[in-house]
Amino acid sequence: MHRTGFTLIELVVVITIVGILAVAVLINGRAKGPVRLEAACQKLAMDLRYCQQMAMAEQVRFGISFDTGDESYFGYRINTGTKAKNPQTQGDLEVDFGGTDEFKEIEIVSTNFSDAIEFDSTGKPYDGNGTALSNEGIVTLTDGSNSRTVRIEAVTGKVKIQ
């Protein structure tokens, strides 16, 4: 006797495997936005801390300038007007959220200071106009459905993510 077709057990196993794969794909697709948002916040916080540390080490002001329209920012050194060096690549410290797959769909929603933050030789934060921050500096990032903030304390310059 020659049988053609599949047994019930074979069909159940195949349907179960397809179901597991479908759930894995859905979970992976949904996790990308929040993971990218967290990575972008960590990168921004690291770059803010780096500029603050460079300002204290070299005893000159360093800052970060934000462009909310282009979803980008760059670090700079005040006394020479040159861009700060990226400690990892030794190139310019520039981040373009729209120009890289790593931070795809991440947007800089807003800053509550003048689109630039600077640190003096003691690590104290100032806005881009040279005025000391009187309130916490806030940069808001989003992935389209979730938002996170990177906060800079007014007096100490401590950077934290919320």
C-alpha positions in Angstrom: 0.0 0.0 0.0 1.5 3.4 -1.1 0.3 6.5 0.8 0.5 10.0 -0.5 0.0 13.2 1.7 1.0 14.2 5.2 0.0 12.8 8.5 -1.8 14.9 11.1 1.4 15.0 13.2 3.5 16.3 10.4 1.0 19.0 9.6 0.9 20.1 13.3 4.7 20.2 13.5 4.9 22.4 10.3 2.2 24.7 11.5 3.8 25.1 14.9 7.2 25.9 13.4 5.7 28.5 11.0 3.8 30.0 14.0 7.0 30.3 16.0 8.9 31.9 13.2 6.0 34.4 12.6 6.0 35.4 16.3 9.8 35.8 16.2 9.7 38.1 13.2 6.9 40.2 14.7 8.8 40.6 18.0 12.1 41.4 16.2 10.4 44.1 14.0 8.7 45.8 17.0 11.9 45.8 19.1 14.0 47.7 16.6 12.6 51.1 17.3 13.0 51.1 21.1 16.5 49.5 20.8 17.6 52.1 18.3 16.1 54.9 20.5 18.0 53.6 23.5 21.3 53.4 21.5 20.8 56.9 20.2 20.2 58.2 23.7 23.3 56.4 25.0 25.4 57.8 22.1 24.2 61.3 22.8 24.8 61.0 26.5 28.3 59.6 25.8 29.1 62.5 23.5 27.9 65.1 26.0 30.0 63.5 28.7 33.0 63.4 26.4 32.7 67.1 25.5 32.4 67.9 29.2 35.5 65.9 30.0 37.5 67.5 27.2 36.5 70.9 28.5 37.8 70.1 32.0 40.9 68.3 30.7 42.0 71.1 28.3 40.6 74.0 30.3 38.7 75.4 27.3 35.0 75.3 26.4 33.6 72.4 24.4 30.1 72.1 23.1 27.6 70.3 21.1 25.4 72.0 18.5 22.0 70.4 17.5 20.2 70.6 14.2 16.7 69.4 14.8 15.8 69.9 11.1 18.5 67.6 9.9 18.3 65.2 12.9 22.0 65.7 13.6 24.6 67.2 16.0 28.3 67.8 16.2 30.8 68.5 18.9 33.1 71.6 18.8 35.9 73.4 20.6 35.1 77.0 21.4 38.5 78.7 21.3 39.5 77.5 17.9 36.0 77.1 16.4 36.9 73.6 15.2 34.9 70.4 15.5 35.8 68.1 18.4 37.5 64.8 17.5 35.5 61.6 17.8 37.5 59.5 20.4 36.7 56.3 18.5 37.4 57.2 14.9 39.6 60.3 15.4 37.5 62.0 12.7 35.1 64.9 13.5 32.5 64.3 16.3 29.4 64.3 14.1 26.2 62.2 14.4 23.5 62.2 11.7 20.5 60.2 12.9 19.0 60.3 9.4 22.1 59.3 7.6 22.9 55.9 9.2 21.1 52.6 9.5 22.2 52.4 13.1 19.9 55.3 14.1 17.4 55.0 11.3 14.1 56.8 12.1 15.5 58.5 15.2 14.6 62.2 15.4 15.8 65.0 17.6 12.4 66.4 18.6 13.6 69.4 20.7 16.0 71.0 23.0 15.1 73.4 25.8 18.1 75.6 25.3 19.4 77.5 22.2 20.2 74.4 20.1 23.8 74.2 21.6 25.1 73.3 24.9 28.7 74.1 26.1 30.8 73.1 29.1 33.4 75.3 30.8 36.6 74.2 32.4 34.7 73.1 35.6 32.2 71.0 33.6 29.4 73.5 34.2 26.8 73.7 31.3 25.9 76.8 29.3 23.5 77.4 26.4 24.8 78.3 23.0 24.6 82.0 23.9 27.0 81.6 26.8 24.4 81.8 29.5 24.8 79.3 32.4 21.8 76.9 32.5 19.4 77.9 35.2 17.3 74.8 34.7 18.0 71.3 33.6 18.9 71.0 29.9 16.7 68.6 28.0 17.2 66.9 24.6 14.2 64.9 23.4 14.6 62.0 21.0 11.9 59.8 19.4 11.6 56.8 17.1 8.2 57.8 16.0 6.2 56.0 18.7 8.4 56.3 21.8 10.3 59.3 23.3 13.2 59.5 25.6 15.1 62.5 27.1 18.7 63.1 27.7 19.0 65.5 30.6 21.9 67.8 31.7 21.8 69.0 35.3 22.2 72.8 35.5 25.0 73.2 38.0 27.0 70.0 37.8 26.5 69.1 34.2 25.6 65.5 35.1 24.1 63.7 32.1 21.3 61.2 32.5 18.8 59.4 30.3 15.1 59.2 31.2 
